[in-house]
Protein backbone atom coordinates (compact mmCIF):
# COMPACT_ATOMS: atom_id res chain seq x y z
CA UNK A 1 0.00 0.00 0.00
CA UNK A 2 2.92 2.34 0.61
CA UNK A 3 4.06 1.89 -2.97
CA UNK A 4 0.50 2.58 -4.13
CA UNK A 5 0.44 5.80 -2.13
CA UNK A 6 3.81 6.92 -3.50
CA UNK A 7 2.90 6.16 -7.10
CA UNK A 8 -0.66 7.50 -6.61
CA UNK A 9 -2.50 4.39 -7.79
CA UNK A 10 -6.24 4.86 -7.74
CA UNK A 11 -6.76 1.30 -6.53
CA UNK A 12 -4.73 0.75 -3.38
CA UNK A 13 -6.46 -2.50 -2.47
CA UNK A 14 -3.53 -4.91 -2.68
CA UNK A 15 -4.48 -7.20 0.20
CA UNK A 16 -7.07 -7.71 2.90
CA UNK A 17 -6.62 -9.22 6.34
CA UNK A 18 -4.91 -12.42 5.16
CA UNK A 19 -3.41 -12.91 8.63
CA UNK A 20 -6.91 -13.68 9.94
CA UNK A 21 -7.68 -16.29 7.26
CA UNK A 22 -9.49 -19.29 8.76
CA UNK A 23 -8.63 -21.61 5.86
CA UNK A 24 -6.17 -21.73 2.96
CA UNK A 25 -8.82 -20.68 0.43
CA UNK A 26 -9.51 -17.52 2.42
CA UNK A 27 -5.77 -16.83 2.66
CA UNK A 28 -5.27 -17.04 -1.09
CA UNK A 29 -8.32 -14.90 -1.78
CA UNK A 30 -7.14 -12.10 0.55
CA UNK A 31 -3.41 -12.17 -0.24
CA UNK A 32 -2.16 -10.34 -3.36
CA UNK A 33 -5.57 -9.22 -4.59
CA UNK A 34 -4.50 -7.95 -8.04
CA UNK A 35 -3.13 -11.40 -8.92
CA UNK A 36 -6.12 -13.17 -7.34
CA UNK A 37 -8.59 -11.03 -9.28
CA UNK A 38 -6.67 -11.57 -12.52
CA UNK A 39 -6.66 -15.35 -12.00
CA UNK A 40 -10.38 -15.39 -11.24
CA UNK A 41 -11.24 -13.18 -14.22
CA UNK A 42 -8.94 -14.68 -16.85
CA UNK A 43 -8.52 -18.31 -15.76
CA UNK A 44 -11.11 -19.54 -13.28
CA UNK A 45 -14.32 -18.08 -14.74
CA UNK A 46 -13.48 -19.04 -18.36
CA UNK A 47 -12.75 -22.58 -17.15
CA UNK A 48 -16.16 -22.73 -15.44
CA UNK A 49 -17.85 -21.43 -18.60
CA UNK A 50 -15.99 -24.11 -20.59
CA UNK A 51 -17.59 -26.80 -18.41
CA UNK A 52 -14.94 -27.49 -15.76
CA UNK A 53 -16.05 -28.19 -12.22
CA UNK A 54 -15.10 -25.71 -9.51
CA UNK A 55 -12.51 -28.13 -8.11
CA UNK A 56 -10.93 -28.74 -11.52
CA UNK A 57 -10.90 -25.01 -12.23
CA UNK A 58 -9.28 -24.30 -8.87
CA UNK A 59 -6.61 -26.95 -9.46
CA UNK A 60 -5.82 -25.62 -12.94
CA UNK A 61 -5.52 -22.06 -11.62
CA UNK A 62 -3.37 -23.26 -8.74
CA UNK A 63 -1.19 -25.28 -11.14
CA UNK A 64 -0.74 -22.22 -13.37
CA UNK A 65 0.10 -20.01 -10.40
CA UNK A 66 2.56 -22.60 -9.08
CA UNK A 67 4.26 -22.72 -12.49
CA UNK A 68 4.72 -18.95 -12.57
CA UNK A 69 5.94 -18.86 -8.96
CA UNK A 70 8.57 -21.44 -9.89
CA UNK A 71 9.51 -19.54 -13.03
CA UNK A 72 9.92 -16.24 -11.15
CA UNK A 73 12.24 -17.88 -8.62
CA UNK A 74 14.20 -20.24 -10.87
CA UNK A 75 15.15 -17.81 -13.61
CA UNK A 76 16.83 -15.12 -11.45
CA UNK A 77 18.62 -17.73 -9.32
CA UNK A 78 19.50 -19.86 -12.36
CA UNK A 79 18.55 -22.89 -10.24
CA UNK A 80 15.92 -24.91 -12.07
CA UNK A 81 14.27 -26.95 -9.35
CA UNK A 82 10.61 -27.49 -8.52
CA UNK A 83 10.49 -26.40 -4.86
CA UNK A 84 8.13 -23.41 -5.26
CA UNK A 85 5.91 -25.41 -7.59
CA UNK A 86 5.72 -28.32 -5.15
CA UNK A 87 5.26 -25.97 -2.21
CA UNK A 88 2.18 -24.49 -3.82
CA UNK A 89 0.80 -27.80 -5.04
CA UNK A 90 1.14 -29.29 -1.55
CA UNK A 91 -1.23 -26.58 -0.40
CA UNK A 92 -4.00 -27.86 -2.68
CA UNK A 93 -4.93 -30.71 -0.29
CA UNK A 94 -4.91 -28.18 2.53
CA UNK A 95 -7.98 -26.47 1.01
CA UNK A 96 -10.44 -29.18 2.11
CA UNK A 97 -8.44 -30.00 5.26
CA UNK A 98 -8.46 -26.43 6.60
CA UNK A 99 -12.15 -26.04 5.72
CA UNK A 100 -12.84 -29.24 7.67
CA UNK A 101 -10.84 -27.94 10.64
CA UNK A 102 -12.60 -24.57 10.48
CA UNK A 103 -16.09 -26.11 10.44
CA UNK A 104 -15.54 -28.95 12.92
CA UNK A 105 -13.01 -27.57 15.39
CA UNK A 106 -13.41 -23.83 14.94
CA UNK A 107 -12.12 -20.83 12.99
CA UNK A 108 -9.27 -20.20 15.43
CA UNK A 109 -7.84 -23.66 14.79
CA UNK A 110 -8.30 -23.09 11.04
CA UNK A 111 -6.25 -19.90 11.37
CA UNK A 112 -3.60 -21.82 13.30
CA UNK A 113 -3.42 -24.36 10.45
CA UNK A 114 -2.95 -21.52 7.94
CA UNK A 115 -0.14 -20.04 10.04
CA UNK A 116 1.55 -23.41 10.50
CA UNK A 117 1.56 -23.90 6.72
CA UNK A 118 3.07 -20.43 6.26
CA UNK A 119 5.65 -20.80 9.02
CA UNK A 120 6.82 -24.23 7.87
CA UNK A 121 6.34 -23.99 4.12
CA UNK A 122 7.99 -20.69 3.18
CA UNK A 123 11.25 -21.12 5.14
CA UNK A 124 11.56 -24.74 4.04
CA UNK A 125 11.36 -23.72 0.38
CA UNK A 126 13.88 -20.91 0.91
CA UNK A 127 16.32 -23.31 2.58
CA UNK A 128 15.99 -25.81 -0.27
CA UNK A 129 16.65 -23.11 -2.88
CA UNK A 130 19.61 -21.81 -0.89
CA UNK A 131 21.07 -25.31 -0.61
CA UNK A 132 20.67 -25.97 -4.32
CA UNK A 133 22.05 -22.52 -5.21
CA UNK A 134 25.20 -23.10 -3.13
CA UNK A 135 25.71 -26.60 -4.51
CA UNK A 136 25.29 -25.55 -8.15
CA UNK A 137 27.20 -22.25 -8.02
CA UNK A 138 29.99 -22.95 -5.56
CA UNK A 139 30.43 -26.64 -6.14
CA UNK A 140 31.08 -29.65 -3.98
CA UNK A 141 34.50 -28.30 -2.88
CA UNK A 142 32.80 -25.81 -0.60
CA UNK A 143 30.61 -28.51 0.89
CA UNK A 144 33.66 -30.72 1.45
CA UNK A 145 35.48 -27.88 3.20
CA UNK A 146 32.62 -27.58 5.69
CA UNK A 147 33.15 -31.22 6.59
CA UNK A 148 36.72 -30.43 7.73
CA UNK A 149 36.01 -27.55 10.09
CA UNK A 150 38.19 -27.60 13.18
CA UNK A 151 36.19 -27.99 16.38
CA UNK A 152 37.09 -26.94 19.92
CA UNK A 153 38.11 -30.52 20.72
CA UNK A 154 40.77 -30.56 18.00
CA UNK A 155 41.83 -26.89 18.30
CA UNK A 156 44.62 -27.73 20.77
CA UNK A 157 46.47 -29.46 17.95
CA UNK A 158 46.46 -26.26 15.90
CA UNK A 159 47.68 -23.99 18.74
CA UNK A 160 51.03 -25.85 19.16
N, C-alpha and C positions, 0 to 999 in steps of 0.2 A: 504494500500500500504506500510505503514511503516513496518508492520509485514512481508510482502512479501520481502521487502529489507533485513530485519534482518535475515530471514530464507533462503534467496537466492533462492526464487521461480523463475523459468524461466518465468512463466506467471504471471505478476503483474497487470493484467487487471481485477480488482475486481469490478469496477463501472465506469460508464461514467458520464456525466453531468446531473444527475437525477434532480438536482435543477432547471434546465431549461425545464423540461418536460412540454409539452403543453397539455397533456391529461394523464389520469391514465395509459393507455396502454403503453405509452412512459416511464412513471415513472417506471413501473414494468419491462420493458425491459432494463432499464439502471441502475437499482439498484440491487446489489448483482448478478453480472453477472455469477459467477460459478453456483449458484442455478438456475438462469434463463436458462442457457444453458443446464443444466442437465434436467430440466423440459421439455424443448423443445425437446431434443434428446430422452429422455426415456419415456415421457408421451404423449406430444402433437402430435408429428409426427406419432407414432404408432397408436394413436387414429384416425388420419386422414386416415392412410392406412387401418384401420379397417372399414372405412366407415362413421365415425362421421363427422358432419359438423364442421366448424371452431368454431362456437359459442358453440356447445356442447363440443368440445374438450377443449376450453378455460375454460368453466365452470367446467369441470371435473378436469383440472389441478389446477384451483383456489380452488376448494373444497379440493383437496388433500393437497395443500399448506396450506390452512386454518387449516386442521386437524393437520398437523405437527407443525404449529405455536402454536396451542392450547396445543398440547402434550408437547412441549418444555417449555411452561410456567407453565402448571398445575402440572407437575410431580415435578419439584424442589420446588415449593411453597406448594405442597400438598393441593392445592385448585382446585378442579375439577369443574370448571365453563366453560362457553362457550364464554367468552368475546372476546378473540382473534379470535376465529372462526367466530363469528358474525361480528366482526370488519372488517375482510377480506371479508366476503361474502356481507356485505353492500357496499363494493367498486365495486362489479360486476355491479350493475346498473349505477355506475359512468362512466364505460367505454363508453357507447354510449352517455351519457349526456355530458362528457367533450369533446368528439369528436365533438358533435353538437355545443358546445360553441366555440371550436377552429375554426371550419369552418364558423360559422355564425356571431360570434362576434369578434373573432380574437385570435391569439395564446397567447397574453399577458393575456387575460381573462381566457383562458384555463389553463395557468400556475397559475393564482390566484386561480382557482378552485382546482387544485392539492394541492397547499399550504394550502388552507382552510381545505381540507380533512386531511392533515397531522397534522396541528395545532390543529384541534378539535378531530380527531380520536384517535391519539396515547395517549395524556394525559387522555382522557376520559377512555380509556381501562385500563391505569395504575391506575387511581383512583378507578375504579370498582374492580380491583384485590386487591388493598390495602385495601379497605373496607371489602371485603370478607375474606381476610387473617386475619385482625384484629378480625372480628366477630368470625371466626372459631377457631383461635388459642388463643385468649385472653378472649373470652366469653362475654356474655351480661353484666356481672358485670362491666367491663370497660366502656361499653357504658352507663350504668346507672350512673356511677360515673361522667361522663362528663355532664350529665343532672343536677348535683347538684353543679356545680362550683359557687363559690362565686363571685358576680360581685361587681363593685365599689359602687353601690347603697346600697348593703347589707353589705359592709365591715365595716361600723361603728359599727355594732352589734358585730363583732368579736373583735374589738380593745378594748372594755370595759374592 
